[in-house]
Amino acid sequence: MNRYETLYDVMVLGAGFAGMAATLFAAERGLRVAQTGATGGIDFSTGFLDLMAVHPVSEGRVWDDPWAAVEAVTQAVPHHPYARIPRERIRAAIDDFTAFLAGQKLPYMGYDDRNACILTPAGTVKRTYRVPQTAWKGTLALRDKAPTLLVDFHGLKGYSARQIQEVQGPRWPHLKTLRVEFPGSMGELYPEHMAWTLSSPERCAELAASVKEHARDVEYIGFPAVLGLNDPLRTVTMLEEMTGKHVFEIPTLPPSITGPRLRATFDRGLAPRGVCTFSQKLVLGAERDSEGIFTFHVGTGQETRTVRARNAILASGRFFGKGLRADRASIHEPVFAIPVTQPQQRAQWHRTDFFDPRGHAVSMAGIETDAAQRPLGADGTVLHENLYAAGAILAHHDWTRMKCGAGIAIATAYNAVEALTGRL
C-alpha cells in the first residue's frame, strides 16, 4: 500500500511545536503516524522553550520559578491548558522532547526549578526554561556580567551587537562589540547560507582569526545564531578551540536560523521512526464514518488526495498556522467545525490601545476540551471520542504574553497522546 492507501493510527494536523511534539510522542509509542501542515510557529521561533514566565499579564509580573507561575496561572485561570495536566506529566513531556533533540545533535540546557535569563536580539533579557546548548554560555556571561565581546557582520539584518550593548551597557560595563566581514561573502547576508558556510572548519578558522585579536581581554564571545545548521554545537566547539574563549549564540530577528534548525531536526529524526509526512500540505476537509474512521482531504487547493486514520490530533495553531480563521463576524475552526470560545462581538476582540498591557481578548480565543484533550461541541460534550487537540488552538491562554507557548504545545501534545494511547 502507498502512503495514501495506508490506514494510520493517528493523523496529526499541524507542523508547529504542538504538531511536531504530538507526532514525536505518538511515533515513540509505536503508532503509525501521518502528519500534515504548512509553515508553523516553529519556523520563526528563537529556539527557546518557554514554560511559563509572565503572570498576571496586566501587571507584567515576571517569574523566576516557572512551576510557581504555572500554579498561579491555573489558580487564576481554571480553564488554562496547564490546569488539566499534572506537573509530573509536564516535566516528562519536556524531558522527552529535549531528549529527542539531544539525540539529533541539538542539545538543550536549563535549570529544573527556575527559568534562565537569556539575551534577545533587542538587547532585552528574557526568562525561559530551556535554551539550546549553543546559547547556554550566554546565560552565564549575562549572570556574571563577565568581560564579553559581541560580534556582528556587515550585511546581516535583524541583529546588531551595538543595539545589545546600548541596552545592557549601564548594567554590564565589560561588554564590547565588533563588526567584521563574514568569511567568503560580500553584500547582504542570509542566516541559512551563513550557517551552511560555517559548517566548514576553514571558514570557522577565518572567522576566528578576524575576532581573536579583539578578544584578548574577554572571557566570552557572542555571535548571532548562524553557527551551523545540522550540528551547531560542533561549530561552537571549533570556534572555542580556535579563539580560546567561551562562545555562545544570540538569536537574530525572524527569520532566524534557530527555527529552521528545529524544523530540520524533526525532518531528520521523525522519518526513521516511521512517520509519513505530507509536507507543506493542509487538511482542506475531513469526514468521519460510522466506524469512527477519519478521511482527510489533503493538498494545496490545486490537487488533493485522501488520507485515512483511526484517530486525529488537531495541532494546527491559531491564525498563523490556519488552525483558526476569522471573518467579519466571528472566528471558526475550518476542518471539524469545532465551536470556538471567543468574545460575543468583533468589537470586543481588541482593546483600543494595541500595546495595552492587559492584552487582547482575541488572544484567549480557542477551542474547549475535556481532560483527555478531546474537543467539546456546542452542548459541552465530547465531539468525537477519537479526536484530540493540542497547542495554541486551545482556549484560555495568551501564550505570547505569558511566555508559555512551547510549554503548552509540548505538554498538551504529550497529554493528548497519553490519552489516545490509553484508549487504544
SVG drawing of the C-alpha trace seen along z (x, -y; Angstrom):
<svg xmlns="http://www.w3.org/2000/svg" viewBox="-26 -53 71 55">
<polyline fill="none" stroke="black" stroke-width="0.4" points="0.0,0.0 1.2,-3.5 1.1,-6.3 -2.4,-7.4 -3.8,-3.9 -2.4,-3.2 -4.8,-3.4 -2.9,-5.3 -3.3,-5.0 -3.3,-8.8 -3.2,-11.8 -1.5,-14.9 -2.8,-18.2 -0.1,-20.8 3.6,-21.3 4.5,-23.7 5.7,-22.9 2.5,-21.1 2.3,-19.2 5.9,-18.1 5.6,-17.1 2.5,-15.1 4.0,-13.3 7.1,-12.5 5.3,-11.2 2.9,-9.1 5.7,-7.6 7.7,-6.8 4.8,-4.8 4.8,-2.6 1.8,-4.2 1.6,-4.5 1.6,-8.3 0.8,-10.7 1.5,-14.4 0.4,-17.3 0.8,-21.1 2.3,-24.2 4.8,-26.5 4.2,-26.8 5.4,-29.0 8.4,-26.7 9.9,-28.1 10.0,-31.6 11.0,-30.7 14.0,-31.8 14.7,-28.2 13.9,-28.8 11.4,-26.6 9.2,-28.8 7.4,-27.0 5.8,-30.0 7.3,-33.4 4.7,-36.1 1.5,-36.3 -0.6,-38.3 -0.1,-39.7 -1.8,-43.0 0.8,-43.5 3.7,-42.2 4.9,-40.2 7.9,-38.1 8.6,-34.8 11.9,-33.1 10.2,-29.9 8.2,-28.6 6.4,-25.9 5.2,-28.5 4.0,-30.6 2.1,-27.5 0.5,-27.0 -0.5,-30.7 -2.0,-30.8 -4.0,-27.7 -5.5,-29.1 -6.4,-32.4 -7.5,-30.8 -9.1,-27.5 -9.5,-26.5 -5.9,-27.3 -4.4,-24.3 -2.0,-23.7 -4.8,-23.3 -5.7,-19.7 -2.2,-18.4 -0.3,-17.0 3.1,-18.7 5.0,-15.5 3.5,-14.9 4.5,-18.4 8.1,-17.6 8.0,-14.2 6.8,-15.9 9.7,-18.5 12.2,-15.8 11.1,-13.5 11.1,-16.4 14.5,-17.6 16.0,-14.1 14.9,-13.7 16.6,-17.0 19.8,-16.0 19.8,-12.7 19.7,-14.7 22.7,-16.9 20.6,-19.8 21.0,-19.5 19.2,-21.9 20.2,-23.2 18.4,-24.8 17.5,-24.6 15.0,-22.2 13.4,-24.7 13.9,-28.1 14.0,-30.0 17.2,-31.0 17.8,-34.6 18.9,-35.0 19.7,-37.9 17.4,-38.7 18.4,-40.4 16.8,-43.6 19.2,-43.6 16.5,-42.9 16.6,-39.9 14.1,-37.1 13.3,-34.3 12.9,-30.9 13.0,-27.3 15.3,-25.6 17.8,-27.1 20.0,-25.4 23.4,-24.4 24.9,-26.7 23.3,-29.7 23.8,-28.5 27.1,-30.2 25.4,-33.5 23.3,-33.0 26.5,-32.6 28.1,-35.7 24.9,-37.7 24.6,-36.4 28.2,-37.2 28.4,-40.4 31.7,-38.8 34.0,-40.6 32.3,-39.8 32.7,-40.6 29.6,-40.7 30.3,-40.2 28.1,-41.0 28.6,-41.2 28.5,-43.7 25.4,-43.0 23.4,-40.9 20.0,-42.4 18.0,-41.7 20.9,-41.7 23.1,-44.5 25.7,-43.9 25.7,-47.7 22.0,-47.6 22.5,-45.0 25.4,-46.9 23.4,-50.1 20.6,-48.4 22.8,-46.3 25.8,-48.7 24.7,-50.5 24.5,-47.2 27.3,-45.4 30.4,-47.7 32.7,-44.9 30.6,-44.4 32.1,-45.5 31.2,-45.0 32.9,-44.2 31.6,-44.2 33.5,-42.1 33.2,-40.8 31.6,-37.4 34.1,-34.8 33.9,-34.5 30.9,-36.8 30.1,-40.3 26.8,-42.3 23.6,-41.3 23.8,-38.1 21.2,-35.4 21.3,-33.3 20.8,-30.0 23.6,-30.5 25.8,-31.7 25.0,-28.6 26.0,-26.3 29.2,-28.2 30.3,-27.9 30.0,-24.1 33.4,-24.3 36.4,-24.3 38.3,-26.5 35.6,-29.2 35.5,-28.9 39.2,-29.5 38.8,-32.6 36.1,-33.9 38.2,-33.1 41.2,-34.9 39.1,-38.0 37.9,-38.3 40.8,-36.8 42.9,-39.9 39.9,-41.9 39.1,-39.3 42.2,-39.2 40.7,-40.8 37.4,-39.0 36.1,-35.6 33.2,-35.2 32.4,-35.9 28.8,-36.1 27.8,-35.7 24.4,-35.9 22.8,-32.5 24.3,-31.5 26.9,-29.0 25.9,-25.9 22.6,-24.3 22.6,-20.5 25.3,-20.4 25.8,-23.9 27.4,-22.6 30.3,-21.3 30.8,-24.8 30.7,-26.4 33.2,-23.9 35.6,-24.7 35.4,-28.4 36.1,-27.9 39.2,-25.9 40.3,-28.4 39.8,-31.5 40.5,-30.1 37.2,-31.8 33.8,-30.6 31.4,-31.1 27.7,-31.5 24.9,-32.4 22.1,-35.1 19.1,-34.6 18.6,-37.1 15.2,-38.6 12.9,-36.4 13.6,-34.8 16.3,-33.3 18.2,-30.1 17.1,-28.8 13.6,-27.9 14.9,-26.1 17.3,-24.2 14.4,-22.8 12.5,-22.0 15.5,-20.2 16.0,-18.3 12.4,-16.9 12.6,-16.3 15.7,-14.3 14.6,-12.5 10.9,-11.6 11.3,-9.7 13.4,-6.8 10.5,-6.5 8.2,-5.6 6.3,-8.9 4.7,-9.7 4.9,-13.5 2.7,-15.4 5.0,-18.4 3.5,-21.9 0.0,-20.5 -3.1,-21.4 -6.1,-19.4 -8.9,-21.0 -11.7,-18.9 -12.5,-15.8 -15.3,-13.2 -15.8,-10.6 -17.6,-7.3 -19.9,-5.2 -16.9,-3.2 -15.1,-6.4 -12.5,-6.3 -11.5,-9.8 -10.9,-10.6 -8.9,-13.7 -8.6,-15.7 -5.0,-16.8 -3.5,-19.1 -2.8,-22.7 -6.1,-23.5 -5.0,-22.7 -4.5,-19.0 -5.9,-17.0 -5.6,-13.3 -7.4,-11.4 -5.7,-10.0 -7.4,-7.8 -6.7,-7.5 -8.3,-5.9 -7.6,-9.0 -6.6,-12.6 -4.8,-15.2 -5.6,-18.8 -2.5,-20.9 -2.9,-23.4 -2.3,-26.6 -4.4,-29.7 -4.4,-32.2 -0.8,-31.9 -1.0,-28.2 -4.5,-28.4 -6.0,-26.4 -8.5,-29.2 -9.9,-31.6 -11.7,-34.8 -14.3,-36.7 -16.0,-40.0 -18.3,-38.4 -16.6,-35.5 -13.7,-33.1 -14.2,-29.5 -12.3,-26.2 -12.3,-25.2 -11.7,-21.4 -14.1,-19.9 -16.3,-22.9 -15.5,-22.8 -17.0,-25.7 -14.6,-28.4 -14.7,-30.3 -14.5,-34.0 -15.9,-37.4 -19.5,-37.8 -18.9,-40.7 -15.9,-41.5 -15.7,-44.9 -14.6,-43.2 -11.7,-41.3 -9.2,-44.1 -8.7,-46.9 -8.3,-50.5 -4.6,-50.6 -2.6,-48.0 0.0,-47.9 -2.4,-47.6 -0.6,-45.7 -3.7,-43.6 -3.5,-42.1 -6.5,-41.5 -9.5,-39.1 -8.9,-37.6 -5.6,-36.2 -7.5,-34.0 -9.8,-32.6 -9.7,-28.9 -11.4,-25.5 -12.5,-23.9 -11.5,-20.3 -12.1,-17.7 -9.3,-16.4 -8.2,-14.0 -7.7,-16.9 -10.8,-16.0 -12.7,-19.0 -16.1,-19.8 -19.2,-20.5 -21.7,-23.4 -23.5,-21.3 -20.3,-20.8 -20.0,-17.1 -17.1,-15.4 -17.4,-16.0 -15.6,-12.7 -14.1,-10.2 -11.1,-9.8 -10.3,-13.5 -7.8,-15.3 -6.4,-18.9 -3.1,-20.4 -1.2,-23.6 -2.1,-27.2 -5.6,-26.3 -6.7,-25.7 -8.6,-28.5 -7.9,-30.5 -4.2,-31.3 -2.2,-34.2 1.0,-32.4 2.8,-35.3 2.4,-37.5 2.5,-34.7 5.7,-33.3 4.4,-29.7 3.9,-28.8 6.4,-25.9 5.5,-24.5 1.7,-24.4 2.4,-22.9 4.6,-20.2 2.7,-19.4 -0.8,-19.3 0.6,-17.2 2.0,-14.7 -1.3,-14.7 -3.3,-14.0 -1.0,-11.2 -1.2,-9.6 -5.0,-9.7 -5.1,-8.4 -2.7,-5.5 -4.5,-4.7 -7.8,-4.4 -6.2,-2.2"/>
</svg>
